Each structure stands twice: as C-alpha cells, then as structure tokens.
C-alpha cells in the first residue's frame, strides 16, 4: 500500500469519527491548551502498525508523535510504545 492510499484511508476514517461538534470539549478546553499522552502496552505482544499510527497524527497536525518502540519489537505490559504532545482539542 502506498502513502497516498494510506492517507486517503486515514482521512476517510477520521471524517467518520470526528465529524461532529463536541460541546463539552468546546466548553471546558481552551483552544491553546497542550497535553501529553503515552501509549502504554496492556499486555505482551509484538508491535505492528506504528507507521500508520504516527501518520494519523501527522495528518491531524499540531500533535507530535514520538514512536519509542518500532514494529517487530516484543513488548510487555507497561512498556511505553509512544508519546504524544500537542493541542488538547486535536486529540
């Protein structure tokens, strides 16, 4: 699958998921608020799909996605797979 196809699939999925107005978010989250998040493994396994995961946030913009463990890496519960930092509303 090429990057154009991946991007189109991500955009279509995001449009289906986030094409609504969230009243609570708009009421309590400042437009300039920044947040940090961690993707933490719940169980052991092997990492896959990090490129697509990161690409989602690249397309959303205003969020830095730092992949810490690459595809094919064996993980255990509690391992930090990646960190995110950016605009809270974009999450």
Secondary structure, DSSP 8 states (H G I E B T S, - for coil): --HHHHHHHHHHHHHHHH-S--HHHHHHS-TT-EEEEEEE-SS-EE---HHHHHHHHHHH-SEEEEE-S-TT-EE-TT-EEEEEEEETTT-
